[in-house]
Amino acid sequence: MKLDTPDTVDTLDALETRDPRERERDLMARLPQLIERARGAPGWARILAGVDGAAINNRAALASLPITRKADLKALQKASMPFGGLAVTPVGSLSRVYVSPGPIFDPEGRGQDWWRFARPMYAAGVRPGGLLQNCFSYHFTPAAFMVEGGAARIGCAVIPAGAGQTEMQVRAIADLRPDTYVGTPSFLRIIIEKAREMGADISSMQRALMGAEALPESLRTWFRENGVPHVFQTYASADIGSMAYETATGGVLNPGMVLDEDVVLEIVRPGSGEPVAPGDIGEIVVTLFNADYPLIRFATGDMSALLVDAEPSRCGRTNSRIRGWLGRADQTTKVRAMFVHPSQVTNIVRRHPGILKARMVVTGRMANDVMTLHCEVASAPDAQQAAAIVESIREVTKLRGEVRFESPGTLADDGKVIEDLRDYS
């Protein structure tokens, strides 16, 4: 089968090539209905109490509404299980319920391509009749099912590989000849290195769609130099689904990431709901048109900026673009595709009274993250106590970590609980 190249200029549907003014009118006209739909959930009824939904029909009016923060989901859900009163559809009428670290619970409804993942996949060159290897985890979290929904809409086949079992991953690629990898950047690098070690031919896999981790340009270049010439990045989350994605024309990436057609995205000053000037860096706030799980001014904790004064994207898509992921507004940090929260560090410390103060430090290079809990202690614990702390790190964060003991007063008094010192060059 001849593969389409990812520089094709056609789009998934006509929505992506609308006049921007038409798109904006449509999104703003849909806001009042979204407000009224959301009021059917008790959490939103409380948050939006006193709001005149009919008046929320422009960006200025939207910006007057309160912010709901992703960082608050755990507390909201604990108070009102399972979704903090923010889901309109009853649990039994959903398709799936996911459990992310925290724990945080995320719903999935029954609609086609519910996570809107077909758009980034199509932009990356996935086409009907193709075959992709889905290396996102199928356990508890939704990323793998985002891919499944997008593949079903496009009409291509999926190898449900999940994560791990690297040799089996390589053999599946060598035998079944998928044209696309979908998963984290770090795992694709592991697969390529394992294939080289095994002497396996995985050259059929000409494109990759990456998510859940940062993709530094150095690693993108490494993939191109090691047999995967078409590498794309998507921006998505377990609560929102797809928000933005990369496109290419003539084999060359277009600047920025194109916004999804069903989100209204704002860039606000971190810690407030005040929109920043176009082009300035701030926190991403999303309003999502989702009948099951509507989100209104949902602050992701991620930083980005709108791409302004740029030429229209040569791919033909006319929506606004962002610069991509530019860090976190809070100290929550993604390690090996999993979020590590300051509250988790606090939880670990509480389990071990001998720890006076702690800081989680993430080091290493992309695809080789090292997570170390630096603990101030009055006296060095014995090997058994150190092992217990390492086990607590694993239990609380679901990730492997190390522990390092420091003398009292060693850690900086700057309020940091998590520090990201990785090399992104």
Long-range contacts (C-beta under 8 A, 24 or more apart in sequence): 1-129, 1-130, 3-125, 3-130, 3-179, 3-206, 4-125, 4-127, 5-125, 5-230, 5-251, 6-123, 6-124, 6-125, 6-207, 6-230, 6-232, 6-248, 6-251, 7-125, 7-248, 7-249, 7-250, 7-251, 7-252, 8-125, 9-249, 9-314, 9-315, 9-316, 10-316, 11-122, 11-123, 11-315, 11-316, 11-317, 12-118, 12-119, 12-122, 12-123, 12-154, 15-261, 16-119, 16-258, 16-261, 16-316, 16-317, 16-318, 16-319, 17-316, 17-317, 17-318, 18-318, 19-318, 20-318, 20-319, 20-320, 23-261, 23-318, 23-319, 27-264, 27-289, 28-57, 28-58, 28-59, 29-57, 30-289, 31-56, 31-57, 31-61, 31-62, 31-264, 31-287, 32-56, 32-57, 34-287, 34-289, 34-294, 34-296, 35-296, 37-88, 37-291, 37-294, 38-88, 38-294, 38-296, 40-88, 41-85, 41-86, 41-87, 41-88, 41-294, 42-80, 42-85, 43-76, 43-80, 43-83, 43-84, 43-85, 43-86, 44-85, 44-86, 44-294, 44-296, 45-85, 46-85, 47-296, 48-296, 59-264, 59-266, 59-275, 62-264, 62-266, 62-287, 62-297, 63-266, 63-273, 63-274, 63-275, 65-273, 65-296, 65-297, 66-273, 66-297, 67-268, 67-272, 67-273, 67-285, 67-297, 67-298, 67-299, 68-295, 68-296, 68-297, 68-298, 68-299, 69-298, 69-299, 69-301, 70-237, 70-239, 70-298, 70-299, 70-300, 70-301, 71-299, 71-301, 71-330, 71-332, 71-341, 73-102, 73-104, 73-239, 74-102, 74-103, 74-104, 74-343, 77-104, 77-105, 81-105, 83-107, 83-293, 86-293, 86-294, 86-295, 87-292, 87-293, 88-291, 88-292, 88-293, 88-294, 89-291, 89-292, 89-293, 94-292, 96-142, 96-145, 98-140, 98-141, 98-142, 98-238, 99-140, 99-141, 100-140, 100-141, 100-238, 100-339, 101-338, 101-339, 101-340, 101-341, 101-344, 101-397, 101-398, 102-339, 102-341, 104-238, 104-239, 106-142, 106-238, 106-239, 107-292, 107-293, 108-142, 108-145, 108-292, 109-290, 109-291, 109-292, 109-293, 111-291, 111-292, 112-149, 112-152, 112-153, 113-149, 113-150, 113-152, 113-153, 114-149, 114-241, 114-292, 115-142, 115-145, 115-146, 115-149, 115-150, 115-236, 115-241, 115-242, 116-150, 116-241, 116-242, 116-260, 116-261, 116-262, 117-146, 117-147, 117-149, 117-150, 117-234, 117-236, 117-241, 117-242, 118-149, 118-150, 118-151, 118-153, 118-154, 119-150, 119-242, 119-245, 119-260, 119-261, 120-150, 120-209, 120-232, 120-234, 120-236, 120-242, 120-245, 120-246, 121-147, 121-150, 121-151, 121-154, 121-182, 121-209, 122-150, 122-154, 123-232, 123-245, 123-246, 123-247, 123-248, 123-258, 123-315, 123-317, 124-180, 124-207, 124-208, 124-209, 124-230, 124-232, 124-234, 124-245, 124-246, 125-180, 125-207, 125-230, 126-150, 126-151, 126-154, 126-156, 126-180, 126-207, 126-209, 127-154, 127-156, 128-154, 128-155, 128-156, 129-155, 129-156, 130-154, 130-156, 130-157, 130-178, 130-179, 130-180, 131-156, 131-157, 131-158, 131-159, 131-176, 131-177, 131-178, 131-179, 131-180, 132-156, 132-157, 132-158, 132-159, 132-178, 132-179, 132-180, 132-181, 132-182, 133-159, 133-161, 133-169, 133-172, 133-173, 133-176, 133-178, 133-180, 133-181, 133-182, 133-183, 133-205, 134-158, 134-159, 134-160, 134-161, 134-162, 134-182, 134-183, 135-161, 135-162, 135-163, 135-169, 135-181, 135-182, 135-183, 135-184, 135-187, 135-188, 135-191, 136-162, 136-163, 136-182, 136-183, 136-184, 136-211, 136-212, 137-162, 137-163, 138-162, 141-238, 142-238, 143-211, 143-212, 143-236, 143-238, 146-236, 146-241, 146-242, 147-182, 163-187, 166-190, 166-191, 166-194, 167-194, 167-198, 169-194, 170-194, 170-195, 170-198, 170-200, 170-202, 171-200, 173-200, 173-202, 173-204, 173-205, 174-200, 174-201, 174-202, 177-204, 178-204, 178-205, 179-204, 179-205, 179-206, 179-207, 180-205, 180-206, 180-207, 180-208, 180-209, 181-205, 181-207, 181-208, 181-209, 181-228, 182-208, 182-209, 182-211, 183-208, 183-210, 183-211, 183-212, 184-210, 184-211, 184-212, 184-213, 184-336, 184-337, 185-210, 185-213, 185-214, 185-215, 185-219, 185-223, 185-366, 185-367, 186-213, 186-336, 186-337, 186-366, 186-367, 186-368, 186-369, 188-223, 188-228, 189-219, 189-222, 189-223, 189-367, 190-367, 192-223, 192-226, 192-227, 192-228, 202-227, 203-227, 206-230, 207-231, 207-232, 208-232, 209-233, 209-234, 210-234, 211-235, 211-236, 212-334, 212-337, 213-334, 213-336, 213-337, 213-366, 214-325, 214-334, 214-366, 214-424, 215-366, 216-366, 216-424, 216-425, 218-366, 218-425, 219-366, 219-367, 233-257, 233-324, 235-302, 235-322, 235-324, 235-325, 237-300, 239-293, 239-295, 239-298, 240-286, 240-288, 240-295, 240-298, 240-300, 241-288, 241-290, 243-284, 243-286, 244-321, 244-322, 244-324, 247-313, 247-315, 247-317, 248-315, 249-313, 249-314, 249-315, 250-314, 254-313, 254-314, 254-315, 255-307, 255-310, 255-313, 255-321, 256-307, 256-310, 256-313, 256-321, 256-322, 256-323, 256-324, 257-321, 257-322, 257-323, 257-324, 258-313, 258-315, 258-317, 258-319, 258-320, 258-321, 259-319, 259-320, 259-321, 259-322, 260-319, 261-319, 262-288, 262-289, 262-290, 263-287, 263-288, 263-289, 265-320, 265-322, 266-297, 267-304, 267-305, 267-306, 267-322, 268-299, 270-303, 270-329, 270-330, 271-329, 273-297, 273-299, 278-306, 278-308, 279-305, 279-306, 279-307, 279-308, 279-309, 280-305, 281-305, 281-326, 283-329, 284-322, 299-329, 301-328, 301-329, 301-330, 301-332, 302-326, 302-327, 302-328, 302-329, 303-327, 303-328, 303-329, 331-416, 331-417, 331-418, 332-418, 333-360, 333-362, 333-418, 333-420, 335-362, 335-369, 335-371, 335-397, 335-399, 336-369, 336-399, 338-397, 338-398, 338-399, 340-371, 340-397, 340-399, 340-418, 342-417, 342-418, 344-396, 344-397, 345-373, 345-417, 345-418, 346-417, 347-396, 348-373, 348-389, 348-392, 348-393, 348-396, 349-375, 351-392, 352-385, 352-388, 352-389, 352-392, 354-378, 354-381, 354-385, 355-389, 356-408, 357-408, 357-411, 358-411, 358-417, 359-411, 359-416, 359-417, 359-418, 359-419, 360-401, 360-417, 360-418, 360-419, 361-418, 361-419, 361-421, 362-418, 362-419, 362-420, 362-421, 362-422, 363-421, 363-422, 364-422, 364-423, 365-422, 365-423, 366-422, 366-423, 366-424, 369-422, 370-402, 371-397, 371-399, 371-400, 371-401, 371-402, 372-401, 372-402, 372-403, 372-404, 373-401, 373-402, 373-403, 373-404, 374-404, 374-406, 374-410, 374-411, 375-403, 375-404, 375-405, 375-406, 376-405, 376-406, 376-407, 376-408, 376-409, 376-410, 376-411, 377-405, 377-406, 377-408, 378-408, 380-405, 381-405
